[in-house]
Amino acid sequence: MAVPLTVRNLTSTQVRIIRVERFEDPNSLQSKASGYFFSSKNNTSALPTSPQLGEHAQSFNHQDIDVTLVPFESYTLSHARGGHNENASMLSSTTVRLTIEASGNERHRIDTNPSYTQKSTQSFIPLSPNPSTSYTALFHPSKPTPHLTIHTNHLLSDKRWMSVLPDILPLSALSIPGTHNSHTHYRALPSVQCQVVDVKSQLEHGIRFLDIRVQPVHATDITKKDFHLVHGAFPVSLTWPKHFEPVLQICYDFLETNPGETILISLKREGVGSATDEHIARILEDHYIKPHASKWHTGSTLPYLGGVRGKLVLVRRYNTAPGSKPIGLDATAWPYNATHALFPQHASTFCLQDFCEVLVPEVIPTKVQHCNEHLVRAAECTHHIPGINTDAANPVPPGPLYLNFLSGSNFWKRACWPQNIAKIVNRGMEEWICAGHHLEQPAAKPRYSDETVLNSKGEIEVAGVGRAKTGDGSTGVVVMDCVGENGDWDLVKLIIGMNMGVLMKTQGAS
């Protein structure tokens, strides 16, 4: 029996669904075992051949429809109540073939089976010659309704995604993927390791917020510049100490090669040494920032993208010496274990979710809920963009930078080690962005008056159309553990894709 399927447009232009076809899946028995119908790691076509379609032709039905989905909108098809071949195997399932029409009346097609149980990625097949744009689909077997989200293939490498965004966007308007304890990819205690790929790979795959924790090698001598990389009280490697300077050099090299990008770098003192925040502040300024001043943005207010391209933006989680001029975005008032907090009190530069005390596995769903709620808050913001919705010469200052930490752990309980929590939380956020982010509940009736809701055989039934909420739909900075595990960067790509809201706003005004 066929199951419902929700199709969502996560591109920056409208998409029309013009045809829905259904037929018994000739690969059902084989694919049920593996759980895959299509896969980004499998280049072998899973589309049924002509003989296979002929064998299952009795179960074939189709419906021409005309459903226009603007960006962020979704459309739910419920199961076909007629046309099923009574002689078909009880173990078989139904493939749904969708034909869409996009820019320039170009048509594309995809086959999917909503009954499959694993997420997967597939490219649309172009039906028009020399299409101007290619599309991919990301399938999630979400409950109660599976989702298929439509995405525009990246025209630029993930290394340069910021370069297509306008200079006038404040950083707080962007959707930025980040990593928690970005430097903890080395072989270490399982409770210490938060990442599975190195910083260079993170940047090359789109990460633009780095969270770095350091401890001075020399606790009192400010002429010594070496910092150890740490995670709490622990070193980040079981072999030999790892140092801060190589991480910075990776960032410098990346920005030199990709000058249209910027990297937010959060620096905090941790570890068991006796050094103070003020000691760290002197070392950083004297040995790292001043000698490379052109590579750093150390202003105290949220900047615009155009002013920080090619630079590191300092997010300062350490105190400076009394009487000295503070530098960077001041995050020293960071509240511990916060579910929703604005700080610092005098400026509200940040809006934070960092609920991290996941002490038992039963608390992981609570963590997921806090992350979801912060994504909702971020998406509801309408950002002030100079020359668009605020004066170009004297703009309203940018709103707070939303920071959403998906991380949590309990060092003393294996089920709550970072990688085990990340498997659940990251997947939950991925499904939420696809299925619910910036989306109202589906309407009781579709708003398309010319659409055939249900034909005489009951082949197609419309369950509803989900519309975009008010706001820009941005995610803010989403800070993750274990990104890129087994080559899976889908969540990072989804976050980058949510910049389509502010991008459309600037394009619409031009």
N, C-alpha and C positions, 0 to 999 in steps of 0.2 A: 504494500500500500504506500502511496506517495505521502510525504509529510510536507508541512508548510515550509516556505522559504522566504526570507526577507532579503531584498536587494537594496543596497544603499550606495548612493553616489558620493564618493569622497574625492572627486576631482573638482577643479575650480571652474568648470563650465557645465552647462546643463546636458543631460543625457536622456534620450527617449528610449523606452522599452517598446519595441514595435511588434514583437512576435514571441510567443511562448509555445514550445513544443514539448511533448512528453512521450516517452516510450520506455518499455521494459529494458532495464539495464542489462545488456548482454554480458557484462563483466561482474555481475552481482556476486556469484559464488566465489570468484577469485578475489574480488576486492574486499569482500567482507572479512576475509582472513587477515589481510594486510591493513585494512582501514583506510587505504588511500585510493582516490580516484585520479588525482593529479598531484604532482609534487614538484617543487622547484629543484629538487635534486635528481629528478628522473626525467631524462630527455626522451624516453620512449613514449609515443603517443598512446593515450588511453581512450581516444575516440573510437567508437564502434565503426567497423568497416561496413561497406555496402551489403555483403552477404549477411553479416550479423543483423543489420537493420531489417533486411528482408525477412529474416527468420522471426523477428519480433514485430513485424509490421502490424499485426492485429492489435497490439497494445498501443499503437501510435495515435496521438491526437494533437491538435494544434489550435491556437487562438491568435488572431491578429488583434493587437490592442494598440493603444496610443497613450502611454503614460510618460509624462515629462517630469523628470526629477532634477530640480535645481540643486546646487551644491549643498551637501549635508542631508538632503531628504532621503527617505526610505520608502519602500513599497513592499507589501507583504502579499504573496500568493499563498492561499491555503491549498490543501490537497485537491486534486481532481476527483470528483465524486462519480464520474462516469468514464466509460471508455476503457476500463481495465479488462484485460483478457482473462476470462474465467479459467482458461486452460493454462495460464502462466503458472510457473512454479511458485509455491507459497514462500519460497526462500528468496524470490527475486524482489527487486526494488525498482524505482522509477528514476530515470534520468530526466533532468529538466534542461532543455536547450533554450537559451535566451539569445535573441538578436537585438542589439541596441543600435541606435543611430546617434552619432555625435556631431562634432563641428564639421561644417561643410557637407552635411548629409552623408558622411562616411559611415558605413555599417561594419559591425563587428559581431562575432558570435562566440559563445562559450557553452560547454556542456558541464553540468554538475549534478551530483546526486546528493540531495539533502539528508539522506539516511546514513551517510558515512560518518565515522566517529572520530576522525582526526583532522586537525586543521591542515590546510594545504594551499598552495599558490599555483596559479596557472595563467598563462597569457591568453588574451582573446585572439581569435583567428580573424584577421581582416578579410572582409568580403568585398571591399572596394580596392581598386588598384592604387598603389602608391599612397597609402594613407598618411596624413600629416602627423598623426599622433597614434601611439600604440598604448594599449591598456592591459592591465593585469587585474586579477581578481584574487582576493584573499577569502578563503572559506573557513568559517568557524562553526563547529557543531554545537552552538550555544543552545541552552535550554531556556524556555520551552521551544524556541524557534531558531533553526539554523540561520546563519547570516552569510551573505556573499557581498563583499564590499568591492566597489569598482575604483581603481586607482589609475592615474596617468603614470606611465613609465617615466622614470627620472630621465630628463633630457641632459642633466649634468650629473657628474659623479657626486656621491655623498661627501666627497672631500670639499665640495664647493657650493653647498646648498644655500649658504647665506648670500652668495654673490648675486643671486637673482632677486633679492629683496631690496626695496628702496632704502636709501640713506636716511629718510625722514622717520623711520620706525624707531620708537624707543625700545630698548632691550626688553622692557617689561611687557611689550605687546607681542613678543615672539613666543613660539613654541620651541623649546630648547631641550634636547635630550642630554642628560648628564649621568655621571657615575659617582657612586658613593665609595669612599676609600679607593679612589681610582688606581692607586699604586699597589694594590694588594693582590696582584696576579701571580706572584711567585709561589714556589712550593713552600707551604707554611702549614701551621696548625689549621685544621678545617674550620675552626671557629674564627680564625683570623682572616682567611682568604675570602674576599668579597667579589673579586673579578676573575675572569677566566682568560682574558686576552690583555695584552700590554697596552700602554697608553697610546703608542703610535697607532696601533690597530683601531683603538677606540676613536681617535680623531679622524682617521681615514674613513670610518663608517658613520660619521656624522655627529659624534659626541662633541658638545661645545661647553660643557660645565664639568670641571674637574675638582674633586674634593681631596685635598692632600693634607696629611697629618705628619708633623715633623718634630724632632727633638735634637737640639744642638749636640754635636759630638763633644764640645768643650763647654762646660757649664758656665764658666765665668769669663773666658777670654774672647772678647768680641773681635779680635783680629783673626780668629779662626772661623772660616766660613762654612765648614762642613755641617750638614744636617743629616741625621739618620731618618729614613722613612719608617714610620711606626703605625700601629693600629692599636689604640688604647695603650695598655702597658706592654704590648708585645712587639717584637721585631716582625717585619713582613716576610722574612725569609728564614728557612731553617739552615741554610748553608752559610752565607756570610752577609754582613750588613749591606743594605741598599741605601743609596744616597739621593739627595734631592736634585743636585745640579744636573744629572743626566735627564731627569724628567723635564726640567726647564728647557734644556737644549732641544729635546724632542718638540716642545711647543714652539720654540723659536724657529726651528727648521720648517715645521709645518706651516706656520704663518708666512714665512718667507716664500714658500712655494705656492701658498694659497692666500694672497694678500687681501682678498675680499672677505675673509672669515675673521671672527674674533673668538676668543676663548675666555670664559669666566673661570677664574681659579680661586677657590676658597682655601685659605691657609689657616691652620690651627696648630697650636702646640699640644702634643700629647707625649706619652712615654713616662718612664720612671726617673728620669734625670732631675737634677735640682735647678735647672735653668728656669728663668722667669719669662713671662710674655715680653717684658721690656727688653730683655736680652735678645730674644728672637727678633724683635722689631728693629733693633740696631743692626744686627747682622744682615737682615733682609735688605734694609735700605742701603747700607754701606757697600755690601758685596754683590747684591743681585739687582736691585732696582735702579739705583743711581747710575751705575756703569752701563746700563741698558735702558735708559730712560725713554728712548723712542719706541721701545717695545712694550711699554706698560701704560695703562691708563689707571691713574691713582686718584681720580677725582672722587669727591664724597657724595655726588648726586648721580642718579641713574642717567646714563648717557644715551645718545641716539646711535644707531648702528653706524651711520656714516662717519662718526667721530672716533670710532674704535676699531675700524677694520685694520687687520694686520697687527692687533695688539692683544695683550693679556689684560683683562679687567680684574683688578684685585678685589676680592671679597674677603675682608679682614675679620678673622675670628680670634685675634689676639689683641691685647691691650698695648697701648704705646706708653712711653714714659711721661709722667706728669710734666706739663709745660711744653711738651713737644707738639708739633702740628700733626694731627692724625691724618693718615692717608687712606685711600680706598673706601669702598662701601662698608660702612661700619656695621658689622654683624656680631659685635661682642655681647650684645644683650640677648643672644640666642637662648630661648627658653627650652628647658629640657623636657623631652617627651611630649611636646605640644601637639595637639590635634588641630588647632586653628589659632594662630597668634599673629598679630601685627606688631612689628618692632623696627627700630627703636622707638620709644614713646614720642620723642620730639619730632620724628620725621616719617615714621612708618615706611621705611624703604623696602621692607620685606613682609610678605604674608606667608606664613610657614605652616606646613604639616610635617611633623617629624616624630610621630608616635613610634618609638623604637623598642619599648619594653615588651616584646613578644615572648613572654616567659614560658608559656606552654602552647602546644599546637592548637588548642581550642581558641586561642586569641587571634590566630591568623585571619579568620574571617572579619574580625573587628578591624584589623589593620587594613584589609582590603576596602572595607567600608569607609574608613577615614580617607584613604587615597582617592576613592571615587568622589567623595563629597568635595574634596579640594579641587579635583578636576572640574566639577560642576561650578564651583565658585570662580575659578579662573576663566571658564568659558563664558560666563555671564558678563564679564567686564567689557565695556566699550572704551577703547583706548583713545586718548587724545593724540592725533597725528597732525603735526603742523601743516597748514595749507589744505587740510582735508576737513577736519571738524574742530579745529582750533586755529587761532591766528598764527600765520607763518612766522611773523617777526617776534611776537610776544605770546608764545603758546602756553596753554595750561601745562604745568609740570607733569611728567609721567607719573602714573599710578605705581603702586608697589609691585615689586618683582615677586611673583608667586613661586615658592619653592615647595615641591612636593616630593618628599623622600619616601620611596617605596621600600626602603631597607628596614630591617629589624632583626634582633637576634637575642639569644641567651647562650653565652659561651659554654654553659654547663649542661645544656640539654641538646643532644644530637639533633632531634627533630626540629629544633629552633636555631640551628646554625644558618648562617646567611644564605647558603646555596639552597637549602631546603625551603626556606621561607620565600626566596626569590622565585622558585618554580611555580608557586601558587599565586603570589602577588603579581608578578609580571604577566602571567597568563590572564589573570583577572582584569588587569588594566588594559591589556590588548583587546580582550573581548568587549570591555566597556567602551573603548574608543570607537571600535567598529559598530557596536550595536546601540549605544546609548548616548555617547558624548555629544552635547549640544543639540539634543533632539527632544522634541516634545513627545508625549504619548501619541501613538497613532490615532488619527481621527476616526470617529465612528463610521463616517462615510467618506469616500474619496472626493477630492475636489475637481475631478475630471468628468465633466458632464457628458462627454462624447464617448466614454469608455463602456464597453460591454462588460458588465459586472459578472454575469453568469449566463452561459449559453443554455440551450434547451437540453443538452445532455449533462449539464452540471460539470463541464470540463474545467472551468476556471472560476475561482471565487476570489474576490478581493477582500482581504481582511482589514486593510487600512493603509493610509499614507501618513508617515511620520514627517513632520516639518521641523525646520530649524528654529531654535529658540532665538530670542534677542541676545545681543552681545556679539563679540568677534569670534568666539569659538576657540580661542587660543588655550593651550594647556599650561602656559608658564614653563618653568624649569622642572622637568621630571627626572629625578635622580634615582638611579637603579643599581641593583647588584646583578652580577653574572650576565651582563649583556653579551651577545654574540656567542652564547653557548651552542655548540654543535652547528655553528654557522648561521644561527637564527638571529637576524637583525630586524625582524618584522616590527617589533614595538618601537624601535628607534625610528624606522621609516614612517610609521604611523604618526609619531609625534612631530617629525619634520613636516609631514603632509598637512598637519593642522594649521600651518602658517597660511593656508589658502584663504582663511577668513580675512586677515588684515591685508593680504595681497590683493584680494578682490576689491576691498574697500579703496585701496589706493589706485587700482586700475580703473575702477568705476568713476573716480573723480577726475581722471586725466582726460 
